[in-house]
Amino acid sequence: MSPDAGRYEFASDNTATICPEAWAALEEANADAVASYGDDRWTARVCDRIREIFETDCDVYFVFNGTAANALALAQLCQSFHSVGCHEYSHIHTDECGAPEFFTKGSKLLLIGGANGKIDIGQAEKMIASQNELHSHKPRAISIAQATEFGTVYTRDEIAAIAEFARAREMFLHVDGARFANAVASLNCAPKAITWEVGVDVLCFGGTKNGTAAGELVVFFNREISREFDYRVKQAGQLGSKMRFLAAPWLGLLTNDVWLRNAQHANHTARQLASRLQDEAKIDIVFPVDANAVFVRVNEQLVRDLHARGWHFYKFVERDICRLMCSWSTTDQDISDFVADATKSLNG
């Protein structure tokens, strides 16, 4: 069996194809030669469109992937003797191979608990209070994921409370927004309402999981802290020479709200999947389905059976919990096929 044999619909939103609008924009950008390193009309239009969407004059930078976005953004906020508070299951802690620590040259991640993947402020207070001034890393930033690693979404009030907590301690607020589009779609709010209006300083805005092939945005709402970030991007090997090929797909997403429609579809199919698995296969859903992730509690036999039927998905958090991700391209047939196979296995 080849490595690509089987079905990947629910393995990750990374496995989805490029959406048509992003693909068309990429083809258009390939029509002729233009200036390099971001001095092109596609890059300029994306930056202007981001300012329109967020309704503020922010600084926008392109990098190739989410790990670089998070690590470089945190490096811009922190020196080596600083620390970053984050959820104990945050992506920057569990899935980025120490990149935040590497690019900050030693900043420490302070792990904070909280239900459903969200930072609990009470636990954050205890953690920050335990830092013994000069003898510990100095707390400098709080990082939250929106949506979280468990597919849940922080409300506006929850973000505002964390931002207030950070401001009171002269700390910055960073948002890992790999699935920020899904969070906006879930809350049905203006992007500004859950970013700069409530005190977010920098957002890593993800496009890869929403229909592009590569390229994430680092958006600084606090422009005082973005000084010389372009040099940091260049030094880290994240400055695209043919920048238009990172920017053009983003333009496809941001035109006519394709980014929101893609996220709305992914969220909707996740709710459908969860509902049908619960009703038809009697499978337990572990976390609230706020965005495009469904976490299910299943036994090892069912996992083996579904893998044998060609389905690819991953275990997550605990041995009997698996994550199923929906994307802009998930179809009703995909859901029906998966639910049918799960039901057959359980009844077999």
Summary of the structure (lengths in Angstrom):
residues: 348
radius of gyration: 20.4
end to end distance: 25.1
largest distance: 62.2
contacts: 1221
relative contact order: 0.17
helix: 48%
strand: 16%
